Amino acid sequence: MPGPQYKVEEEQIEAHLELARREFDAGRFGESIRCWRQILGLQPNHPIALTGLGAALQRVGRLGDARKCYEQAIECDAQNVDAHFNLGSVLQGLGSPELALASYHEALRLQPGHLPSAAGVAAILDWQGRYQEALELLSPIVESGQRDPEMLLIYARILRRFDRQKQAIELLQELLTTNPGPTYRQRAQFILGDLNDDLSNFAAAFQHYEQGNRLKQASFDPQSFTRLVDQMIEFFDTQRTPLLPGSAIQSEQPVFIVGMPRSGTSLVEQILASHSQVHAAGELTLIDSIASELPRFLTSTEPYPACVLNASAEILAAAAGEYLQHACAGRHEVLRVTDKMPLNFMHLGLIEMLFPKARVIHCRRNALDTCLSCYFQNFGANNMPFAYDLQHLGRFYRDYRRMMNHYPEVLSLPILNVDYEQLAGQQESVSREIIDFVGLDWEASCLEFHSLDRMVTTASHAQVRKPMYSSSVNRHRNYSEHIEGLIEALGKYGG
């Protein structure tokens, strides 16, 4: 009896493995997750299934869960090169470059010449602004004829740093002829858009961006978001807001940099990070997590934000203290800590309840430039789902402006508006205003933000390593023939 039963189980696993891989390769990650879990239901420590499940979870943005899968796969099979590489990639996405490098190097130790791991090392060097090292690492491999898709995508990005756009375009066009998986095709289209934009081939650039956005699997319901904004505005009104409970945390450390993505938030963060008394914590998801967890934590039947009526000063102080512990990352001696999660603009009411002495910097930029820059950016999995459709972008922008027009009328939090165009044209005066607003003395290093030796993991990691420039102002004019739908969706902001 055990013999045939074992054979049936193995046959089931093989069938599920084949189906899971097929669904993954087709970009149907939800179905792939289901298949991998069916295998693990039969064999909980199956290293291949754990690695596959991690990869599918990673594609849908569940990086923490993916990390656990890879670590479990390595516990089951320490020689699993794919698990070490994938763990490196998810650690990279979680903003842990040194741990990621260790995983990539372990994969390379187990399998010298493992091309995806070499590409991973080069990607981190790119993040760190060590472009020459990245080029020297990958050039010999590419010149030897190797054509791993991951490596070519990273290499094309690095070639762009050296103004070798035409060579990068040729390599990516060659890659697309090999019909790589949908994720590689989508990423290649966005990079081709950037390369053609650099060369002022704007029609070709827009075509590539458009194809990349069509290939991106993202789900966004603009009507649901509008209703959410309606609820937030209705709840945080002029009568209720002053009466809401607040924590006793009087820390002036938190500085929240909010606005639309691609509106200058990274630039403002880098200016502040150049100050000796500022720790830049990057884009934290902590405030959104607190908002999501509040109903459960308060055992309230009301959803957020209505549930905050049941919050006590003690509960809010505990949440605020936990936030500071994480955001400071051991740097408790600094006077200011920045959180540049742009979409925290939704939670300024909650932020005032947690940190009554926090400061908010609101980054603003021309609506068309902002939305196009979002459309041209290949955000991470499940990040900014509104950004892959021009109509969705326009509607999201309008709701964002409604939110940011409302909050200053009902909150006591100090909010500084920083216009990207003004910052680009009047760097020193606006930078001084920013530093003064957060209550610090001026330091000349804030004008040399591009020289700061700091890991930047957001979409603007290359831009903040350059001195101030204004070439992105009115960029939308290069694409005027393609954005009628966006202009219409923006309404009064599209002029």
N, C-alpha and C positions, 0 to 999 in steps of 0.2 A: 504493500500500500504506500509506504513513504516514497518509493522510487517514482511511480507514476505521478503522485501528487507534486513532487519536487519538479518533475518535468513540466507539468502544467503551469506551475508557478513561474518557471523560467521562460516558458513560451509567452505567458502573459506579460512578463517584464520586457521581453524583447519587442513585443508588439507595441507596448506603451512607449518604449524608448524611441522606436521609429516614428510613432505618431507625434510624440512630444517634440522631437527634433524638426519634423516637418512643419508643425504649427509655429514653432519658434522662427524657423527660416522664412516663413511666410509673413512674419510680423504679427501673428495672432497670439500675443503673449498671454492673454487671459486663459485661452484654451491650453496653451503650453503649460501654464502653471497647474491647471487641473490634471493634466497627464502626468507631470512629474510627481504630483502628490499621490496619484494612484499607485505609482511605483513604490513610493516611500511607505504607503500603506501596507505593501507586501514585504518590503525590506527597508526598515527605517534608517539603516546606516549605509544605504547604497551610495557610494561616493560619486558616481556619475550622475545619478538623479539629484543628489544634493547640489552638485555644481550646476546642473541644468536649471534647477528650480531657482538657485541664486541668480543666474543670468537673466531669467525671465522676470523675477522680482525687481532686479536692477533696471530693466528696461521700462518698467512702469513706475519707477521713482521710489521704490521701497528699499532704499539703500541699507538701512539698519537691518532689516530682515535678510537681505541678500548677504550682508557681511556674516551673519550668524550661520547661514547655509554653507558658505565657503569655509568658515572656520571648522564647522562640523565635518565637512568633506575632508579637510586636511587631517583632522583627528583620526578619521577612518583610513585615510591613505595619504601618508606624508609625502609620497612621490607624485602626487597628482599635480602635474604642471599647470593644467588649466585652472585648477582651484587656486593655486598660488597667484597666477596672473590675474584672474578675476578678482581675487581679494585685493590685489594692488589697485585695480581700476576702481573698485568701490571705495577703497580708502582715499584714493585721489578725489573722488566725487564728494567724500565727506570732509575734505579739507585737511587730511593728515598726510602731507607729502612724504615725510620721512618714513612713516610706516609703509606707505605705498612703495617707496623705493626699495625697502627691505624685502617686500613680497616679490617685486619684479626681479630683484637680484637673486632671490631664492629660486625662482622659476628658471632664470638663466644658468644658475649653478646646476640644476637638475637636467636642463636641456640647453647646453650652450648654443647660441645662435637662434634661440626662440624669438622669432621676429616680433610678435605682438608685445612681448616684454621689453624688447629694445625700444619699440615705439613708445611704450609707457614711460620708460626712463626719459626719452627725448621730450615727451609731453610735459613732464614735470620740469625739466630744464627750461622749456619754453615758458611755462608759468613763472618760473623764477627769473626770467629775463636773461638766461644764459644761452643765448641764441647760437653763438659760435660753437659751444660745446655740443649742442643738439645737432647742429649741421655736421660737425666732424664725426659724430656717432653714426648718423644715418647715411651720409653720402656714400661711403664705401659699400654699404649694403645694397643701396639702390643701384649704384653703378655696376655692381656684380650681376644685376639682372633680377634680383629678388623683387617680387611684386605683391607682398602681403598687403591686403586692403587697409588695415589699421595703420600700418607703417607709412603707406603712401599718403594717407590723409594727414597724418602728423607732419610728414616731410613737406607736403605742399604748404602747410601753414608756416613752416620754418623758412621755406624758400621765399615766402612773401615778406618776411622780415628783412630779407636782403635784396628786395626789389627784383626778384627773379620770377615775376608773375607768369611770363610766357612759358617758361619751363614747367612751372607748377600746373598750368592749364593743360599742357600736353600730357603730363602724367595722369591727371585726373580723367581726362577724356579717354585715355587708354584704359584706365581702371573701369570706367563705365561700359566699355565694350566687352568686358569679361562678365557682365551681368552679376555683380556682387549682390549680397543680400540687401533687402530694402533699407535697413539702417545705414549701411555704407553708401547706398545711392543717395539717400536723403542728405547725409552729411556732406557728401561730395558736391551736391548741388548748391548748398549754402556757401561752401568754400569757393566754388566757381563763381558764384555771385560776387563775393568779396574781391576776387582776383580781377574780374572784368570791371568792377566799379573802380578799382585802383587805376585801370587803364582807360577810364572814361568811356568804356563800351557799355553805356547805360542800358540800352535796349536788351543786349545779351545778358547783362547782369540781372535785370528785372526778371527776365525769362527763367534764369536759373533759380533766383529766390522764389519765384512763383512755384516752380516744380518742387523745390525743397519743402515749401510749406504744404503743398498738396500731399506729399509723402509722409508728412509728420502726423502721427496718430495722436490727436488731441481732441478732447471733448469739452466744449464750453457752451453754456446756455445763457445768452445775454439777458433774456427776460428774467431768469432766476437771479442773476446778479443785480439787476435793477431793483427787484423786489427786496433783496437783502439790503441794498443801500437805502431804500425807502424805510425799512424797519429800523436801521441804525439812526437815521435822521429823526424818525418819529420818537424813538426811545430817548436818545440824548438830546432833549429839547431844553429850552430856556428855563422851564419850570422844574423839571425833574433833576437835571444834571447837578445843580448846586447842592442838592439834598442827598446825593448818592454817598454811600459809605466810602471811606478812604483809609489807606494804610497809614501807620505812623512812621513809615520809612521816610526820612527827611534827606536822604542822600541826593546830592547834586551831580553825582557821577554820570547818570545815564543821559546820553544825547542820541535822540532818534532822528535818523536821516530818512525822510520819506519822500514819496512822489511816484511818478510813473517810472518803470524801468527805462533805462537809456536816457534819463533826464539830467544826468550829471551827478548822481548820488555817489558813484565811485570816485569821481574827481574831488568832491567835497570831503569824502572820507579820507582820501589820501592827503589832502591839505591838512586836515586835523591830525592825521597819524604822524605827520612830520613834526608835530609839537612834542616836546619832551614830556609833557604831563598828560598825554592822551594815549590810551590803548584802543586800537581799532579792532573790534571783535568780528567785523565782517557782517554777512547777512545771516542773522540768527532767526531761527523759527520759533523761538521760545514764547514770544507774545502770542502768536497764533495758537501754539500748543496750550497755553494757559486758557485762552478763550475757548478752545475746543473741550478742555477737560473740566471747566468750571461747573457745568450742570451736574456731572457725575460727582465731582468733589463736594459740591454743596448739597448733594442728594435732592436736587431740585427737579421738579417736573417741567419747569420752564426752560426753554432753550436760551442760549446766549443771543442777545445781551440781557434779556429780561431777568435771567437768573441772578444777575449781580445784585438785585434788590435783596437777596437772601444772604449776601456776603457780609461777614463781620470784618472789623478792622484787623483782627488777629489773623484771619485767613488770608486777607489781602497782603498783610505784612509778611506772612510766611512765603507766599508766592513771590513777592518782590525780593525777599532775601535769597530765595533759590535762584531767581533770575540773575541777581548780581553775582552770586557765587560762580555761576557758569560763565557769565559775560566777562567778568574780570580775569578769569583763567589764571588766578594766582597773582595778578597785578593789582592788588588792592591799594597799593600806595599811590597809584596815579589819580589825578584829580577828575579826569573825564574818561568815559568809556562809550564808544560809538557803536550803534547798531544800525546798519544801513539796509535792513530789509525794506525795500521800497513800499511793499504793500501793507506795511504797518499803518499806512494812512487810514486803513479801515478801523483800527483799534485805538485811536487817540483818546477816546473816552475811557477805555479800560486803562490805558497808560497813565492818565491823570489820576485814576483811583489808586494805582499801584505806586506811582512816583509823583507826588504832587509838586516836587521841585525839579522834575526833569525839564529838559529843553528839547524843542523840536525844530529841525531845519527842513523846510519844504523846498525841494528842488523842482524848478519849473523850466520848461523848454517849449519852443514853438510846437504846437500840437502836431502839425504835419511831419516835422522832423522827428519828433518823439515816436510817433506811430510807425513811420517808415523804418526807423532804426530798430524798433521792436520786430517788425516784419522781416527785417534782414538778419535777425539774430536767431541762431539755432540754440534756444534755451535747452536746459537739461530736461530729462524725462518728467512729464507731468508738471513742469514749471511753466508759469505764464500761459495757460492753455488758450487764453484770449488772443494771443499774439500771432496766430497762424492764418488769420482771415482778416482782410482789411475792414470789412463791415463790423466784425466783432471788435476789432481794435477801436474803431471810431465810437462805438456805443460804450465800450468800457471806459474810454477816455472821458466821455461826457459824464458818466456816473462818478468817476474819480474826481472830476472837477466839482460836481455837486457836493461830494463828501467834504472836499477841502474848502469849499466856500461856506459850508455849514459849521464845521468844527470851531473856527476862530470866533464865531458868534456866541458859542455856548460854553467853551472851555476857558479856564484861567491859565493853562499852560502857555508859556511864551513860545511863539512860533515865528521863525525868521524865514521869509521867502527869499530864495536865491535863484535868480534867473541865469540860466546857462549862458545865454548870449552876453549878458553883462559881465559875468565872470570871465568869459573868454576875451572880452575887450578891455576890461579894467581889472586885471588879475590882482594887483596889490591892494587896491582899495576894497574890493569885495572880500578878499582873503582876510584883511584886517577886520572887516566887519564881522566875519564868521568867528574869528578868534575872540573878538570882544564880546560877541553875543554869548559864547559859552563860558564867559567869565575868566578868561586866561589872559596873561600878559603876552604881547606880541613877541614872536621869535622869527628871525629872518629865514630860518630853515623851512618855514611854511611856503616860501616862494620857490623852493627847490624840491617840491614834492616828488618830481620825477626821478630824483636821485636816491630816494629812500629805498634801502635794502630790505624789502618786505614782500612776503609772499602774498600775491593777489590772485584769488581763484575765481573771480566773477568774470562776466563777459568782457569787461573793460580792462583786463589785466595788461594788455599791450599798450592801450592808450595812456594809462596813468604812468607809464615809464617814459613818456615823451614830455618835453616842455609844453606849456600852454599853446594851443593852436585854435584857429577859428574856422578851419576849412569845413567843419561839420555844420556851421550855421547856414540855414537856408538850403540844406542839401536836397530837400524835396523838389527843388526846381529842376534838378536833373531828371526827375521821373514824372514830370507834370502830365505826360501823355498816358500814364498808367494808373493814376490815383483818383479818378473821378468818383469811384465808389467810396473811397475813404473820405473825400471831401464832403460828400453827401451825408455819410454816416456821422461825421463830426458836427454837422449842423453849424451853429454860430462859431464854433472853434475852427472851422475849416477854411476861413477866409484869409 
